[in-house]
Amino acid sequence: MVYNSKKSWLIPVAIIMMLIMAIMPVIDGVWEIALFIAIIIAWFLWMWFDTFYIIRNDELYYESSFIKGTVQISTVHEIVIHTKGLHSCSLKPALAMKGLIIKYNRYDDMFISPENQDEFIAHLQAVNPDIKVSN
């Protein structure tokens, strides 16, 4: 099943700010800076439209622009529901500040932000009932 990422308002604001910043280099004819800003905007748009998670059999597949990978659900031992601001996960294929910290293997973790967290957690626990959920 495919779960889309919850989307924060920060990325559209950043895109709008970069579009505004690109106006001056275009007016002044400094195309290198405008091209650099256009590449950053394209990357942000790629993240916005291409961040999702798929649960299939015993695998959790995640993708956010060039960040892609899989986690064996059988190795997941805890899900932390994160509702505060910043977090210190090593991997963050997410578009929102609030979401889930998936702890797997011995020391690995990642932050994700599925739109429907309850359904996502229930699906993971259906595959691996040993997963502990905490706040």
C-alpha positions as CSV (number, residue, x, y, z in Angstrom):
1,M,0.0,0.0,0.0
2,V,1.2,3.5,-0.9
3,Y,1.3,6.2,1.8
4,N,2.0,9.8,0.7
5,S,4.0,12.1,2.9
6,K,2.3,14.8,5.0
7,K,3.3,18.2,3.5
8,S,4.5,21.2,5.6
9,W,3.9,24.8,4.5
10,L,7.6,25.5,4.7
11,I,8.5,24.1,1.3
12,P,6.0,26.2,-0.7
13,V,7.2,29.3,1.2
14,A,10.8,28.4,0.4
15,I,10.0,28.0,-3.3
16,I,8.2,31.3,-3.4
17,M,11.1,33.1,-1.6
18,M,13.6,31.5,-4.1
19,L,11.4,32.6,-7.1
20,I,11.5,36.2,-5.7
21,M,15.3,35.9,-5.2
22,A,15.7,34.8,-8.8
23,I,14.1,37.9,-10.2
24,M,17.1,40.2,-9.5
25,P,19.7,38.0,-11.2
26,V,17.5,37.7,-14.3
27,I,17.0,41.4,-14.4
28,D,20.7,42.0,-14.0
29,G,21.6,39.3,-16.6
30,V,23.5,37.1,-14.1
31,W,22.2,33.9,-15.5
32,E,24.5,31.6,-13.5
33,I,22.8,32.6,-10.2
34,A,19.3,32.3,-11.7
35,L,20.2,28.9,-13.0
36,F,21.5,27.8,-9.6
37,I,18.3,29.0,-7.9
38,A,16.2,27.2,-10.6
39,I,18.1,24.0,-9.9
40,I,17.3,24.3,-6.2
41,I,13.6,25.1,-6.9
42,A,13.5,22.0,-9.2
43,W,14.9,19.8,-6.4
44,F,12.3,21.2,-3.9
45,L,9.5,20.5,-6.4
46,W,10.9,17.0,-6.9
47,M,10.8,16.4,-3.2
48,W,7.3,17.8,-3.0
49,F,5.8,15.5,-5.6
50,D,8.0,12.4,-5.0
51,T,8.0,11.7,-1.3
52,F,6.0,8.6,-0.4
53,Y,6.2,5.2,1.5
54,I,5.2,1.8,0.4
55,I,4.6,-1.2,2.7
56,R,4.8,-4.5,0.7
57,N,5.2,-7.8,2.4
58,D,8.0,-7.4,5.0
59,E,9.5,-4.2,3.4
60,L,9.0,-0.6,4.0
61,Y,10.1,1.3,0.9
62,Y,10.7,5.1,1.2
63,E,11.5,7.7,-1.5
64,S,12.1,11.4,-1.3
65,S,13.8,12.8,-4.4
66,F,17.2,11.1,-4.5
67,I,16.8,9.5,-1.0
68,K,15.5,6.0,-1.6
69,G,15.7,2.7,0.3
70,T,14.0,-0.1,2.1
71,V,13.8,-1.3,5.7
72,Q,12.8,-4.8,6.7
73,I,9.7,-4.4,8.8
74,S,10.9,-7.4,10.9
75,T,13.8,-5.3,12.1
76,V,11.6,-2.5,13.3
77,H,11.4,-2.5,17.1
78,E,9.9,0.9,18.0
79,I,7.9,3.8,16.5
80,V,8.0,7.1,18.3
81,I,5.2,9.6,17.5
82,H,7.1,12.9,17.1
83,T,5.0,16.0,17.7
84,K,7.7,18.6,18.6
85,G,9.8,20.6,16.3
86,L,13.3,19.4,15.4
87,H,14.5,15.8,15.7
88,S,17.9,14.1,15.4
89,C,17.3,11.2,13.1
90,S,20.0,10.2,10.7
91,L,17.6,9.7,7.8
92,K,14.7,12.0,7.0
93,P,12.7,11.2,3.9
94,A,9.8,13.5,5.0
95,L,8.2,16.8,4.2
96,A,6.7,17.7,7.6
97,M,8.1,18.5,11.0
98,K,5.7,16.2,12.8
99,G,5.7,12.5,12.0
100,L,7.1,9.1,13.1
101,I,10.6,8.1,14.1
102,I,11.1,4.5,13.0
103,K,13.7,2.7,15.0
104,Y,15.1,-0.5,13.4
105,N,18.1,-2.8,13.6
106,R,20.2,-2.0,16.7
107,Y,21.0,1.7,16.3
108,D,19.3,2.9,13.1
109,D,16.4,5.3,12.8
110,M,14.6,7.4,10.3
111,F,12.0,10.1,10.4
112,I,8.9,9.8,8.1
113,S,5.6,11.7,7.9
114,P,2.8,9.6,6.4
115,E,-0.5,11.5,6.0
116,N,-2.5,8.8,7.9
117,Q,-0.2,7.9,10.8
118,D,-2.7,5.6,12.6
119,E,-3.3,3.5,9.5
120,F,0.4,3.4,8.7
121,I,1.3,2.2,12.2
122,A,-1.5,-0.4,12.2
123,H,-0.2,-1.7,8.8
124,L,3.4,-2.0,10.2
125,Q,2.1,-3.7,13.4
126,A,0.0,-6.2,11.3
127,V,3.3,-7.3,9.6
128,N,5.4,-7.1,12.9
129,P,3.2,-7.2,16.0
130,D,6.3,-6.8,18.2
131,I,6.6,-3.1,17.3
132,K,6.3,-0.9,20.3
133,V,4.6,2.6,19.8
134,S,5.6,5.4,22.1
135,N,5.2,9.2,22.3
